Amino acid sequence: MLEIAICDDEPVMRKEISRHFSDYMAKRQDMDYRIRGFESGKQLLAWGHDFDLIFLDIQMEQPDGMETARRLRQRGSQSLLVFVTVLKECVFDAFEVEACDYLLKPLDTGHFERTMERVYERIRQKPAKRLLVQRGNQSQVVLLSESVYCEVQGRKIYIHQKNGEIIDYYDRMENLKSHVDGRFFQCHRSYLVNLDYVRGCEAGQVLLPEGEKIPVSRLREREMTQALLCHMKERRGAERHKERP
């Protein structure tokens, strides 16, 4: 479920951005979303909930869009930001708050869709935070960061958690793969492993914490090693980026 915020002091513009976004998502039909509108930066900041994507008008009463973005970043928000403005010159400060793009008013459908293509790709590459599974008549939220590996047996999926808990529910491997992110690798037709927990590979097995092992198919061993090396490189890069002042 994508969480989208539209922050603009003009109700007509909030409605227009919402329409453009809904039209774009209707063409993709591969992800659910929810849109919330805010009439000021103050109202958005008071919401206290992080969004996947925020459309942010620059010219508003204080705090304006740029100041709102600064405050969001200062408190650790990782939301993707798309500024909306009538003046192209205003977007030069966007680099400071790591905005991913901007839109000029009045909105142009072609420009909006090109912007969304770039934004959507970044959203898909972002690590997912949680997985919602259906267990009988109840739904359960599973934190992917705590999931070591997933195993398929018959028609059931078993998610092995870091704390030793095993969550089971009915689903198919292909559907599960579409809801997790790039840190999960299918090492075997019945196993999906979180690369964050992989300690190595040897003799056709993936080594996990506490001495646990799961199989890796012979045809996927080479790809598994490459995926693990790439993942480790990306993690080191992300850690160095966080260490920068």
C-alpha atoms as a printed R data frame, in Angstrom:
    type eleno elety resid chain resno       x       y       z
1   ATOM     1    CA   MET     A     1   0.000   0.000   0.000
2   ATOM     2    CA   LEU     A     2   1.550   3.287  -1.131
3   ATOM     3    CA   GLU     A     3   0.975   6.207   1.211
4   ATOM     4    CA   ILE     A     4   0.782   9.478  -0.744
5   ATOM     5    CA   ALA     A     5   0.548  13.041   0.612
6   ATOM     6    CA   ILE     A     6  -0.427  16.115  -1.365
7   ATOM     7    CA   CYS     A     7   0.392  19.352   0.413
8   ATOM     8    CA   ASP     A     8  -0.893  22.470  -1.360
9   ATOM     9    CA   ASP     A     9  -2.832  25.454  -0.063
10  ATOM    10    CA   GLU     A    10  -5.087  25.446  -3.142
11  ATOM    11    CA   PRO     A    11  -7.914  22.853  -2.969
12  ATOM    12    CA   VAL     A    12  -8.211  22.857  -6.769
13  ATOM    13    CA   MET     A    13  -4.521  21.974  -7.140
14  ATOM    14    CA   ARG     A    14  -4.741  19.199  -4.550
15  ATOM    15    CA   LYS     A    15  -7.617  17.737  -6.516
16  ATOM    16    CA   GLU     A    16  -5.758  18.060  -9.824
17  ATOM    17    CA   ILE     A    17  -2.605  16.358  -8.529
18  ATOM    18    CA   SER     A    18  -4.747  13.593  -7.061
19  ATOM    19    CA   ARG     A    19  -6.503  13.083 -10.415
20  ATOM    20    CA   HIS     A    20  -3.224  12.954 -12.346
21  ATOM    21    CA   PHE     A    21  -1.779  10.466  -9.867
22  ATOM    22    CA   SER     A    22  -4.880   8.261  -9.928
23  ATOM    23    CA   ASP     A    23  -4.896   8.261 -13.730
24  ATOM    24    CA   TYR     A    24  -1.255   7.188 -13.758
25  ATOM    25    CA   MET     A    25  -1.794   4.390 -11.236
26  ATOM    26    CA   ALA     A    26  -4.835   3.151 -13.164
27  ATOM    27    CA   LYS     A    27  -2.534   2.381 -16.095
28  ATOM    28    CA   ARG     A    28  -0.146   0.350 -13.920
29  ATOM    29    CA   GLN     A    29  -2.667  -1.549 -11.801
30  ATOM    30    CA   ASP     A    30   0.099  -3.257  -9.785
31  ATOM    31    CA   MET     A    31   0.009  -1.446  -6.451
32  ATOM    32    CA   ASP     A    32  -2.650  -0.128  -4.084
33  ATOM    33    CA   TYR     A    33  -2.383   3.414  -2.759
34  ATOM    34    CA   ARG     A    34  -3.987   5.910  -0.402
35  ATOM    35    CA   ILE     A    35  -3.887   9.696  -0.807
36  ATOM    36    CA   ARG     A    36  -4.121  12.281   1.963
37  ATOM    37    CA   GLY     A    37  -4.414  15.995   1.334
38  ATOM    38    CA   PHE     A    38  -2.906  18.773   3.480
39  ATOM    39    CA   GLU     A    39  -3.554  22.490   3.093
40  ATOM    40    CA   SER     A    40  -0.335  23.660   4.778
41  ATOM    41    CA   GLY     A    41   3.159  22.575   5.704
42  ATOM    42    CA   LYS     A    42   2.220  22.969   9.351
43  ATOM    43    CA   GLN     A    43  -0.638  20.500   8.956
44  ATOM    44    CA   LEU     A    44   1.598  17.985   7.175
45  ATOM    45    CA   LEU     A    45   4.302  18.218   9.850
46  ATOM    46    CA   ALA     A    46   1.726  17.756  12.591
47  ATOM    47    CA   TRP     A    47   0.481  14.530  11.007
48  ATOM    48    CA   GLY     A    48   3.542  12.700  12.298
49  ATOM    49    CA   HIS     A    49   3.306   9.877   9.742
50  ATOM    50    CA   ASP     A    50   5.876   9.151   7.047
51  ATOM    51    CA   PHE     A    51   4.708   8.837   3.441
52  ATOM    52    CA   ASP     A    52   6.185   7.014   0.474
53  ATOM    53    CA   LEU     A    53   5.717  10.098  -1.711
54  ATOM    54    CA   ILE     A    54   4.885  13.734  -0.974
55  ATOM    55    CA   PHE     A    55   3.787  16.294  -3.563
56  ATOM    56    CA   LEU     A    56   4.780  19.577  -1.942
57  ATOM    57    CA   ASP     A    57   3.821  23.073  -3.053
58  ATOM    58    CA   ILE     A    58   6.755  25.447  -2.573
59  ATOM    59    CA   GLN     A    59   4.872  28.725  -2.255
60  ATOM    60    CA   MET     A    60   2.733  28.504   0.861
61  ATOM    61    CA   GLU     A    61   2.491  30.415   4.110
62  ATOM    62    CA   GLN     A    62   5.301  29.642   6.549
63  ATOM    63    CA   PRO     A    63   6.528  27.073   6.805
64  ATOM    64    CA   ASP     A    64   6.586  27.086   3.002
65  ATOM    65    CA   GLY     A    65   7.276  23.949   0.992
66  ATOM    66    CA   MET     A    66  11.057  24.201   1.165
67  ATOM    67    CA   GLU     A    67  11.101  24.795   4.929
68  ATOM    68    CA   THR     A    68   8.608  21.967   5.416
69  ATOM    69    CA   ALA     A    69  10.914  19.661   3.454
70  ATOM    70    CA   ARG     A    70  13.899  20.697   5.595
71  ATOM    71    CA   ARG     A    71  12.006  19.912   8.787
72  ATOM    72    CA   LEU     A    72  10.889  16.548   7.410
73  ATOM    73    CA   ARG     A    73  14.494  15.617   6.606
74  ATOM    74    CA   GLN     A    74  15.735  16.856   9.986
75  ATOM    75    CA   ARG     A    75  13.447  14.437  11.765
76  ATOM    76    CA   GLY     A    76  14.577  11.550   9.565
77  ATOM    77    CA   SER     A    77  11.841  11.330   6.944
78  ATOM    78    CA   GLN     A    78  12.834   9.230   3.915
79  ATOM    79    CA   SER     A    79   9.773  10.213   1.866
80  ATOM    80    CA   LEU     A    80  10.308  10.875  -1.821
81  ATOM    81    CA   LEU     A    81   9.612  14.558  -2.491
82  ATOM    82    CA   VAL     A    82   8.201  16.098  -5.653
83  ATOM    83    CA   PHE     A    83   7.938  19.888  -5.527
84  ATOM    84    CA   VAL     A    84   5.096  21.676  -7.262
85  ATOM    85    CA   THR     A    85   5.649  25.321  -8.195
86  ATOM    86    CA   VAL     A    86   4.851  28.117 -10.649
87  ATOM    87    CA   LEU     A    87   8.475  29.313 -10.693
88  ATOM    88    CA   LYS     A    88  11.158  27.027 -12.050
89  ATOM    89    CA   GLU     A    89  13.838  29.097 -10.299
90  ATOM    90    CA   CYS     A    90  12.505  28.008  -6.915
91  ATOM    91    CA   VAL     A    91  13.581  24.418  -7.374
92  ATOM    92    CA   PHE     A    92  17.341  25.026  -7.202
93  ATOM    93    CA   ASP     A    93  17.213  24.554  -3.445
94  ATOM    94    CA   ALA     A    94  15.623  21.131  -3.979
95  ATOM    95    CA   PHE     A    95  19.040  19.432  -3.941
96  ATOM    96    CA   GLU     A    96  19.487  20.463  -0.322
97  ATOM    97    CA   VAL     A    97  16.492  18.394   0.775
98  ATOM    98    CA   GLU     A    98  17.098  15.546  -1.699
99  ATOM    99    CA   ALA     A    99  13.934  16.088  -3.723
100 ATOM   100    CA   CYS     A   100  13.637  13.641  -6.609
101 ATOM   101    CA   ASP     A   101  11.832  15.942  -9.069
102 ATOM   102    CA   TYR     A   102   9.573  18.947  -9.533
103 ATOM   103    CA   LEU     A   103   6.396  19.820 -11.446
104 ATOM   104    CA   LEU     A   104   5.473  23.184 -12.878
105 ATOM   105    CA   LYS     A   105   2.001  24.665 -12.583
106 ATOM   106    CA   PRO     A   106  -0.204  24.296 -14.531
107 ATOM   107    CA   LEU     A   107   0.411  20.584 -14.640
108 ATOM   108    CA   ASP     A   108   1.288  18.960 -17.944
109 ATOM   109    CA   THR     A   109   0.145  15.341 -18.325
110 ATOM   110    CA   GLY     A   110   3.231  14.257 -20.249
111 ATOM   111    CA   HIS     A   111   5.636  15.809 -17.753
112 ATOM   112    CA   PHE     A   112   3.664  14.359 -14.852
113 ATOM   113    CA   GLU     A   113   3.836  10.835 -16.277
114 ATOM   114    CA   ARG     A   114   7.572  11.090 -17.012
115 ATOM   115    CA   THR     A   115   8.161  12.290 -13.462
116 ATOM   116    CA   MET     A   116   6.049   9.452 -12.091
117 ATOM   117    CA   GLU     A   117   8.004   6.877 -14.103
118 ATOM   118    CA   ARG     A   118  11.194   7.998 -12.349
119 ATOM   119    CA   VAL     A   119   9.499   8.234  -8.967
120 ATOM   120    CA   TYR     A   120   7.777   4.881  -9.327
121 ATOM   121    CA   GLU     A   121  11.042   3.136 -10.127
122 ATOM   122    CA   ARG     A   122  12.605   4.604  -6.980
123 ATOM   123    CA   ILE     A   123   9.613   3.491  -4.925
124 ATOM   124    CA   ARG     A   124   9.961  -0.056  -6.236
125 ATOM   125    CA   GLN     A   125  13.669  -0.050  -5.343
126 ATOM   126    CA   LYS     A   126  13.072   1.135  -1.788
127 ATOM   127    CA   PRO     A   127  13.263  -1.620   0.794
128 ATOM   128    CA   ALA     A   128   9.794  -2.691   1.812
129 ATOM   129    CA   LYS     A   129   9.102  -2.374   5.527
130 ATOM   130    CA   ARG     A   130   6.361  -4.881   6.122
131 ATOM   131    CA   LEU     A   131   4.269  -7.647   4.646
132 ATOM   132    CA   LEU     A   132   0.571  -8.083   5.356
133 ATOM   133    CA   VAL     A   133  -0.432 -11.759   5.483
134 ATOM   134    CA   GLN     A   134  -3.889 -13.267   5.819
135 ATOM   135    CA   ARG     A   135  -4.210 -16.018   8.423
136 ATOM   136    CA   GLY     A   136  -7.749 -17.342   8.411
137 ATOM   137    CA   ASN     A   137 -10.033 -14.447   9.314
138 ATOM   138    CA   GLN     A   138  -7.179 -12.354  10.678
139 ATOM   139    CA   SER     A   139  -4.475 -10.225   9.083
140 ATOM   140    CA   GLN     A   140  -0.953 -10.018  10.500
141 ATOM   141    CA   VAL     A   141   1.800  -7.505   9.765
142 ATOM   142    CA   VAL     A   142   5.229  -9.102   9.303
143 ATOM   143    CA   LEU     A   143   8.348  -6.934   9.513
144 ATOM   144    CA   LEU     A   144  10.570  -7.891   6.582
145 ATOM   145    CA   SER     A   145  13.680  -6.686   8.410
146 ATOM   146    CA   GLU     A   146  13.007  -9.401  11.019
147 ATOM   147    CA   SER     A   147  12.348 -12.151   8.454
148 ATOM   148    CA   VAL     A   148  15.381 -14.425   7.947
149 ATOM   149    CA   TYR     A   149  13.956 -16.686   5.263
150 ATOM   150    CA   CYS     A   150  10.696 -17.933   3.786
151 ATOM   151    CA   GLU     A   151   9.942 -21.558   3.020
152 ATOM   152    CA   VAL     A   152   7.199 -23.079   0.863
153 ATOM   153    CA   GLN     A   153   5.710 -26.437   1.803
154 ATOM   154    CA   GLY     A   154   2.717 -27.545  -0.207
155 ATOM   155    CA   ARG     A   155   0.276 -24.641  -0.365
156 ATOM   156    CA   LYS     A   156   1.698 -22.911   2.715
157 ATOM   157    CA   ILE     A   157   4.439 -20.347   3.237
158 ATOM   158    CA   TYR     A   158   6.449 -20.390   6.457
159 ATOM   159    CA   ILE     A   159   8.232 -17.148   7.382
160 ATOM   160    CA   HIS     A   160  11.099 -17.778   9.810
161 ATOM   161    CA   GLN     A   161  11.618 -14.749  12.016
162 ATOM   162    CA   LYS     A   162  14.793 -13.552  13.729
163 ATOM   163    CA   ASN     A   163  13.286 -14.242  17.165
164 ATOM   164    CA   GLY     A   164  12.571 -17.865  16.262
165 ATOM   165    CA   GLU     A   165   8.866 -17.378  15.561
166 ATOM   166    CA   ILE     A   166   7.493 -19.061  12.437
167 ATOM   167    CA   ILE     A   167   4.528 -17.420  10.721
168 ATOM   168    CA   ASP     A   168   2.579 -19.658   8.349
169 ATOM   169    CA   TYR     A   169  -0.188 -18.788   5.893
170 ATOM   170    CA   TYR     A   170  -1.591 -19.930   2.555
171 ATOM   171    CA   ASP     A   171  -0.014 -18.333  -0.517
172 ATOM   172    CA   ARG     A   172   2.229 -18.990  -3.525
173 ATOM   173    CA   MET     A   173   5.945 -18.242  -3.839
174 ATOM   174    CA   GLU     A   174   5.424 -16.047  -6.915
175 ATOM   175    CA   ASN     A   175   2.957 -13.852  -5.045
176 ATOM   176    CA   LEU     A   176   5.290 -13.560  -2.055
177 ATOM   177    CA   LYS     A   177   8.184 -12.524  -4.309
178 ATOM   178    CA   SER     A   178   6.109  -9.670  -5.744
179 ATOM   179    CA   HIS     A   179   5.640  -8.183  -2.255
180 ATOM   180    CA   VAL     A   180   9.217  -8.240  -0.957
181 ATOM   181    CA   ASP     A   181  12.201  -6.140  -2.005
182 ATOM   182    CA   GLY     A   182  15.641  -6.716  -3.504
183 ATOM   183    CA   ARG     A   183  17.264  -7.971  -0.283
184 ATOM   184    CA   PHE     A   184  15.332 -11.246  -0.715
185 ATOM   185    CA   PHE     A   185  16.812 -13.830  -3.080
186 ATOM   186    CA   GLN     A   186  15.237 -17.084  -4.216
187 ATOM   187    CA   CYS     A   187  18.067 -19.523  -3.578
188 ATOM   188    CA   HIS     A   188  15.902 -22.595  -4.196
189 ATOM   189    CA   ARG     A   189  12.462 -23.165  -5.679
190 ATOM   190    CA   SER     A   190  11.130 -23.568  -2.127
191 ATOM   191    CA   TYR     A   191  13.230 -20.949  -0.310
192 ATOM   192    CA   LEU     A   192  13.506 -17.165  -0.314
193 ATOM   193    CA   VAL     A   193  16.304 -15.796   1.874
194 ATOM   194    CA   ASN     A   194  16.943 -12.332   3.310
195 ATOM   195    CA   LEU     A   195  20.498 -11.435   2.219
196 ATOM   196    CA   ASP     A   196  20.926  -9.310   5.348
197 ATOM   197    CA   TYR     A   197  21.222 -12.556   7.316
198 ATOM   198    CA   VAL     A   198  23.344 -14.622   4.927
199 ATOM   199    CA   ARG     A   199  26.801 -15.479   6.324
200 ATOM   200    CA   GLY     A   200  28.032 -17.358   3.248
201 ATOM   201    CA   CYS     A   201  27.454 -20.323   0.939
202 ATOM   202    CA   GLU     A   202  29.127 -23.717   0.916
203 ATOM   203    CA   ALA     A   203  28.429 -27.256  -0.244
204 ATOM   204    CA   GLY     A   204  25.020 -26.352  -1.674
205 ATOM   205    CA   GLN     A   205  23.827 -24.607   1.467
206 ATOM   206    CA   VAL     A   206  23.226 -21.029   2.597
207 ATOM   207    CA   LEU     A   207  24.777 -20.287   5.980
208 ATOM   208    CA   LEU     A   208  22.595 -18.310   8.386
209 ATOM   209    CA   PRO     A   209  23.027 -17.005  11.959
210 ATOM   210    CA   GLU     A   210  23.051 -19.504  14.835
211 ATOM   211    CA   GLY     A   211  24.453 -22.176  12.507
212 ATOM   212    CA   GLU     A   212  21.204 -22.641  10.621
213 ATOM   213    CA   LYS     A   213  21.387 -23.724   6.970
214 ATOM   214    CA   ILE     A   214  18.990 -23.849   4.029
215 ATOM   215    CA   PRO     A   215  19.571 -25.313   0.558
216 ATOM   216    CA   VAL     A   216  20.689 -23.406  -2.524
217 ATOM   217    CA   SER     A   217  20.087 -25.121  -5.858
218 ATOM   218    CA   ARG     A   218  23.149 -25.904  -7.948
219 ATOM   219    CA   LEU     A   219  21.915 -23.760 -10.831
220 ATOM   220    CA   ARG     A   220  21.544 -20.728  -8.523
221 ATOM   221    CA   GLU     A   221  24.789 -20.899  -6.560
222 ATOM   222    CA   ARG     A   222  26.693 -18.537  -8.865
223 ATOM   223    CA   GLU     A   223  23.811 -16.049  -9.029
224 ATOM   224    CA   MET     A   224  23.434 -16.283  -5.260
225 ATOM   225    CA   THR     A   225  27.095 -15.352  -4.727
226 ATOM   226    CA   GLN     A   226  26.823 -12.411  -7.121
227 ATOM   227    CA   ALA     A   227  23.632 -11.178  -5.460
228 ATOM   228    CA   LEU     A   228  25.255 -11.410  -2.021
229 ATOM   229    CA   LEU     A   229  28.369  -9.488  -3.107
230 ATOM   230    CA   CYS     A   230  26.243  -6.789  -4.732
231 ATOM   231    CA   HIS     A   231  24.054  -6.550  -1.634
232 ATOM   232    CA   MET     A   232  27.062  -6.188   0.668
233 ATOM   233    CA   LYS     A   233  28.476  -3.446  -1.553
234 ATOM   234    CA   GLU     A   234  25.172  -1.538  -1.482
235 ATOM   235    CA   ARG     A   235  24.976  -1.838   2.309
236 ATOM   236    CA   ARG     A   236  28.493  -0.475   2.754
237 ATOM   237    CA   GLY     A   237  27.649   2.432   0.447
238 ATOM   238    CA   ALA     A   238  24.485   3.207   2.403
239 ATOM   239    CA   GLU     A   239  26.359   3.079   5.712
240 ATOM   240    CA   ARG     A   240  29.044   5.468   4.433
241 ATOM   241    CA   HIS     A   241  26.325   7.830   3.246
242 ATOM   242    CA   LYS     A   242  24.739   7.837   6.724
243 ATOM   243    CA   GLU     A   243  28.098   8.630   8.323
244 ATOM   244    CA   ARG     A   244  28.529  11.824   6.304
245 ATOM   245    CA   PRO     A   245  27.909  14.995   8.343
